[in-house]
Amino acid sequence: MTPTFDKVHNKFKLNGISFDRNGLKELAYSFIKEGEPFERVIGNFIADWLDPNDYVLCKTSGSTGKPKTIRIKKQAMVNSAIATGDYFGLKPKDKALLCLPAQAISGRMMLVRAMILGLELDAIKPSKVLNINPRKKYTFCALTPMQLASNLRKIENIKTVIVGGAPVPFKLIESIKDSKVQFFETYGMTETVSHIAVKQLNGFKSSRPDLTFKTLPGVSISKDNRDCLVIDAPMITDQKIETNDIVKLTDKGSFEWLGRYNNVINSGGVKLHPEVIETKLQAFISERFFVTSLPDDIFGEKLVLVVESDDKQFDQAIFKVLDKYEVPKDIFFIKNFVETHSGKIQREKTKVSLKQS
């Protein structure tokens, strides 16, 4: 029988202490009144989770547009937690680590997974460099790519790590390919209640990693007339979710992500996918960067490369890996990119400084 959102698993623990619903209410009040800032956020979410409503309010990230507040059914979050638990074989009393902010869907789902699946969850302060107990072993953890890159030696005692919030850079994938930890990149958004598909990043017998995402149980996918992904996940929502992500469907339930529809650049009649170009350049640029466009009198839009760096020198030889039309017409260097609260690059807001320069 599927658990319901008004139940708390009797094996659930938070920071080593068992809690039922009444105990969680007291903990939430304590966190809100006396906790550290990250604990107050956890307390607020737990209080919302335990209130009489059958939904919680969540903010979208704003990485591709204006952030908005949406209602998410609590039972949808429960169903998502069960799907993740089934996919990764999570069991009651497995130990998990929460190091993502609980105002984001990724952090909230770690709490829901623990409460519903009966995990023993430790919550630590979310930061770039994490204060992880090196003597404690964990079964499951979720990180951003930035956290993964900054804590590679600290997570060797974690069995499975899911990485989301942004694409995982090529160099980071190279650095984990021989690790005993199982790493998976996730695909999802607030509207899909965290991830609906995962892509394994290491542990392959061959030298070539699999580029495809595989959907979780109960999720079906298709494409619309823009070649964008359409998600059918009845356990999450009655409505199909039409995304702006251009994909290539491979096997049943699998897809390769090519980029955002609203990022496509039409330069002189040639359609270019920035994310495809970025993937080709990842092995050659150590700094954060992205490909975008600026208005141009001849081409309509011209392709440009934006690098987060003070260095104005750049080896043009790296562009040999690109097709003729993919070579940037200009290169811009910016000291700091504009980010969302979760560390995602806000391309459009960062572009404003290019147009003003």
Legacy VTK file of the C-alpha trace (Angstrom):
# vtk DataFile Version 3.0
C-alpha trace
ASCII
DATASET POLYDATA
POINTS 357 float
0.000 0.000 0.000
1.327 3.451 -0.929
2.173 5.603 2.116
0.246 8.845 2.503
1.666 12.278 3.297
0.072 12.381 6.754
2.211 9.481 7.968
5.820 9.488 9.226
7.788 6.243 8.933
8.552 4.736 12.351
12.222 4.265 11.397
12.746 7.911 10.433
15.454 9.796 12.281
16.764 13.342 11.938
20.255 14.016 13.284
20.196 10.700 15.147
16.838 11.232 16.912
13.556 9.441 16.156
10.487 11.616 15.552
6.786 11.000 15.112
4.419 13.732 13.878
4.062 15.355 17.299
7.798 15.253 17.857
8.386 16.797 14.438
6.019 19.660 15.267
8.058 20.418 18.372
11.311 20.159 16.412
9.996 22.529 13.735
9.017 25.082 16.402
12.447 24.758 18.024
14.275 25.201 14.692
12.158 28.217 13.762
12.696 29.933 17.122
16.252 28.941 18.024
17.923 27.248 15.063
20.652 28.399 12.738
19.433 30.040 9.509
19.500 26.757 7.554
17.676 25.000 10.415
14.960 27.681 10.436
14.325 26.931 6.763
14.045 23.210 7.591
11.708 24.037 10.471
9.455 26.136 8.251
9.167 23.364 5.678
8.419 20.686 8.302
5.741 22.965 9.789
4.198 23.391 6.326
4.405 19.642 5.705
2.517 18.912 8.925
-0.211 21.543 8.460
-3.784 20.549 7.386
-3.250 21.501 3.723
-2.668 18.804 1.114
-0.127 20.977 -0.692
2.990 23.061 -0.063
4.096 26.221 -1.823
7.392 26.015 -3.721
9.343 28.588 -5.692
10.767 27.709 -9.084
14.495 28.393 -9.467
14.313 31.252 -11.962
17.253 29.907 -13.972
15.332 30.242 -17.241
12.848 32.967 -16.410
11.149 34.842 -13.616
10.793 32.742 -10.445
7.206 31.904 -9.522
5.435 30.266 -6.618
3.495 27.084 -7.376
1.426 24.615 -5.372
2.736 21.071 -5.167
0.597 18.282 -3.796
2.146 16.607 -0.776
1.110 13.198 -2.087
2.975 13.949 -5.330
6.110 14.512 -3.248
5.475 11.206 -1.465
5.098 9.419 -4.804
8.316 11.008 -6.081
10.138 9.885 -2.939
8.931 6.306 -3.429
10.032 6.305 -7.079
13.524 7.463 -6.078
13.646 4.901 -3.287
12.673 2.106 -5.667
15.201 3.183 -8.319
18.146 3.358 -5.918
17.056 0.541 -3.605
16.772 2.723 -0.498
15.580 0.898 2.623
14.411 1.908 6.115
17.345 2.807 8.408
19.596 3.680 5.459
21.632 6.754 6.324
21.254 9.864 4.176
22.833 13.316 4.192
21.013 16.622 3.623
23.324 19.451 2.582
21.049 21.356 0.184
18.890 24.316 1.243
15.376 23.303 2.256
13.759 26.227 0.438
14.583 24.455 -2.850
12.699 21.375 -4.061
15.928 19.338 -3.992
16.451 19.922 -0.269
12.783 19.476 0.549
12.661 16.135 -1.231
15.562 14.832 0.866
13.431 15.515 3.953
10.344 13.908 2.404
12.311 10.835 1.299
13.603 10.406 4.836
10.180 10.817 6.473
8.401 8.509 4.022
11.079 5.846 3.429
12.301 5.720 7.022
15.811 7.007 6.379
18.171 8.225 9.084
18.890 11.747 7.847
21.693 14.039 8.996
21.225 17.730 8.135
24.285 19.958 7.853
24.732 23.568 6.776
24.465 23.949 3.000
27.626 25.528 1.606
30.207 25.176 -1.132
32.662 23.403 1.206
30.726 20.988 3.413
31.426 19.948 6.986
30.914 16.204 6.490
31.820 13.734 9.245
34.607 11.656 7.600
34.012 8.722 9.957
30.344 8.267 9.105
29.097 6.215 6.165
26.028 7.237 4.179
23.895 5.418 1.641
22.478 8.426 -0.185
23.123 12.128 -0.728
22.214 14.908 -3.185
24.707 17.601 -4.245
25.045 20.416 -6.745
27.935 20.160 -9.254
29.711 22.957 -7.372
29.463 21.061 -4.083
30.679 17.864 -5.724
33.724 19.609 -7.192
34.587 21.175 -3.819
34.150 18.058 -1.666
35.460 15.108 -3.668
37.639 13.773 -0.844
34.931 14.243 1.768
32.293 12.050 0.127
34.239 8.821 -0.274
32.083 7.193 2.436
28.823 7.797 0.558
27.453 4.901 -1.508
25.283 6.861 -3.973
25.383 10.571 -4.838
22.875 12.271 -7.119
24.005 15.541 -8.707
21.533 18.131 -9.981
20.621 21.765 -10.387
22.918 22.274 -13.382
24.694 20.130 -16.000
27.764 18.332 -14.645
30.939 19.646 -16.356
33.057 17.263 -18.409
36.161 17.752 -16.244
34.181 16.905 -13.119
32.896 13.712 -14.722
36.497 12.826 -15.602
37.551 13.333 -11.962
34.972 10.837 -10.621
35.154 8.118 -13.281
37.292 5.777 -11.128
35.548 6.513 -7.824
33.892 3.712 -5.846
31.028 6.096 -5.135
28.094 5.745 -7.560
27.331 9.113 -9.186
24.167 9.979 -11.089
23.208 13.240 -12.787
19.522 14.062 -12.381
16.984 15.686 -14.685
14.030 17.493 -13.201
12.555 20.765 -12.013
10.291 22.104 -9.303
7.227 21.351 -11.453
8.234 17.666 -11.716
8.803 17.452 -7.946
12.570 16.974 -8.164
14.031 14.533 -10.705
12.101 12.280 -13.078
15.182 10.822 -14.813
18.801 10.033 -13.975
22.024 9.482 -15.909
24.857 7.372 -14.513
28.169 9.238 -14.545
30.717 6.551 -13.599
31.221 2.832 -13.098
31.141 1.950 -16.796
33.050 -1.024 -18.175
33.806 0.875 -21.366
35.627 4.196 -21.550
32.606 5.931 -23.116
29.961 7.071 -20.619
26.255 6.801 -21.396
24.875 10.196 -22.462
21.233 9.281 -21.927
18.890 9.953 -19.038
16.672 7.059 -17.965
13.256 7.782 -16.502
12.138 6.719 -13.053
9.339 4.185 -12.556
5.921 5.466 -13.644
7.250 8.191 -15.978
6.576 8.235 -19.729
8.112 10.680 -22.198
7.524 12.000 -25.716
8.375 15.067 -27.841
6.300 17.970 -29.104
6.583 19.665 -32.508
9.528 21.743 -31.251
11.442 18.542 -30.362
10.993 19.473 -26.688
10.469 16.877 -23.963
6.933 16.143 -22.785
6.646 14.364 -19.435
3.720 12.155 -18.435
3.996 11.348 -14.726
0.515 10.516 -13.366
1.824 9.964 -9.839
2.978 13.596 -9.778
0.378 15.478 -11.808
-2.743 14.783 -13.872
-1.463 17.117 -16.595
1.372 16.363 -18.986
4.339 18.681 -18.435
5.571 20.396 -21.589
9.173 21.488 -21.126
11.438 23.797 -23.104
14.203 21.189 -23.194
15.181 19.968 -26.657
15.908 16.246 -26.511
16.760 13.260 -28.639
14.676 10.213 -27.707
16.707 7.004 -27.702
15.390 3.769 -26.230
11.997 3.594 -24.543
12.112 5.771 -21.447
15.518 7.258 -22.330
16.572 10.573 -23.823
19.601 12.708 -24.535
19.350 16.354 -23.465
20.499 18.803 -26.157
19.639 22.181 -24.647
16.966 24.780 -23.907
14.542 25.783 -26.657
14.681 29.440 -25.580
18.488 29.347 -25.789
18.544 28.337 -29.470
20.453 30.891 -31.543
19.424 31.712 -35.129
22.572 33.166 -36.667
22.157 33.977 -40.338
19.519 31.258 -40.711
21.628 28.590 -38.965
20.128 27.234 -35.726
22.747 26.658 -33.038
22.344 24.920 -29.665
24.552 26.659 -27.050
24.569 23.652 -24.725
25.879 21.363 -27.489
28.712 23.821 -28.171
29.425 24.116 -24.446
29.735 20.348 -24.145
32.388 20.339 -26.879
34.357 23.103 -25.109
34.146 21.770 -21.557
37.370 19.795 -21.784
39.337 22.922 -22.782
38.044 25.727 -20.538
38.694 25.448 -16.797
36.651 28.513 -15.810
32.868 28.678 -15.792
31.524 29.804 -19.155
28.489 29.793 -21.377
27.623 30.406 -25.023
24.944 32.948 -25.910
24.085 35.543 -28.562
23.992 39.292 -29.074
22.144 41.308 -31.732
24.049 41.684 -35.011
23.302 43.809 -38.091
24.444 41.105 -40.524
23.510 37.778 -38.894
20.554 38.936 -36.778
22.176 37.145 -33.840
25.886 36.496 -33.406
27.292 33.684 -31.311
29.495 34.801 -28.387
31.419 33.065 -25.617
31.215 34.444 -22.057
33.912 33.373 -19.560
33.952 34.006 -15.802
37.510 35.295 -15.515
39.687 38.416 -15.288
42.060 36.921 -17.854
41.731 38.537 -21.286
43.979 35.990 -23.019
42.442 33.007 -24.751
43.810 30.208 -26.923
41.757 30.250 -30.115
43.054 26.766 -30.961
40.372 25.190 -28.750
37.759 26.131 -31.334
39.099 23.419 -33.668
36.667 21.001 -31.982
33.726 23.102 -33.225
31.920 23.080 -36.536
32.347 26.168 -38.738
29.144 27.889 -37.641
29.720 27.073 -33.949
32.872 29.225 -33.571
32.089 32.326 -31.421
32.291 35.695 -33.147
33.398 37.384 -29.882
34.710 36.415 -26.439
33.762 38.323 -23.284
35.345 38.042 -19.835
33.269 38.795 -16.723
34.560 38.683 -13.164
31.379 37.205 -11.632
28.304 35.673 -13.263
24.831 36.492 -11.965
23.419 33.434 -10.127
20.196 32.149 -8.615
20.112 31.350 -4.884
20.956 27.738 -5.755
24.056 28.667 -7.757
22.664 28.369 -11.294
23.990 30.838 -13.855
21.397 33.390 -14.924
22.382 33.846 -18.552
19.970 36.644 -19.430
20.870 38.796 -16.424
24.574 38.193 -17.052
24.074 39.232 -20.698
22.848 42.652 -19.564
26.415 43.657 -18.677
27.555 42.613 -22.169
24.980 44.831 -23.841
25.996 47.731 -21.598
29.722 47.356 -22.266
LINES 1 358
357 0 1 2 3 4 5 6 7 8 9 10 11 12 13 14 15 16 17 18 19 20 21 22 23 24 25 26 27 28 29 30 31 32 33 34 35 36 37 38 39 40 41 42 43 44 45 46 47 48 49 50 51 52 53 54 55 56 57 58 59 60 61 62 63 64 65 66 67 68 69 70 71 72 73 74 75 76 77 78 79 80 81 82 83 84 85 86 87 88 89 90 91 92 93 94 95 96 97 98 99 100 101 102 103 104 105 106 107 108 109 110 111 112 113 114 115 116 117 118 119 120 121 122 123 124 125 126 127 128 129 130 131 132 133 134 135 136 137 138 139 140 141 142 143 144 145 146 147 148 149 150 151 152 153 154 155 156 157 158 159 160 161 162 163 164 165 166 167 168 169 170 171 172 173 174 175 176 177 178 179 180 181 182 183 184 185 186 187 188 189 190 191 192 193 194 195 196 197 198 199 200 201 202 203 204 205 206 207 208 209 210 211 212 213 214 215 216 217 218 219 220 221 222 223 224 225 226 227 228 229 230 231 232 233 234 235 236 237 238 239 240 241 242 243 244 245 246 247 248 249 250 251 252 253 254 255 256 257 258 259 260 261 262 263 264 265 266 267 268 269 270 271 272 273 274 275 276 277 278 279 280 281 282 283 284 285 286 287 288 289 290 291 292 293 294 295 296 297 298 299 300 301 302 303 304 305 306 307 308 309 310 311 312 313 314 315 316 317 318 319 320 321 322 323 324 325 326 327 328 329 330 331 332 333 334 335 336 337 338 339 340 341 342 343 344 345 346 347 348 349 350 351 352 353 354 355 356
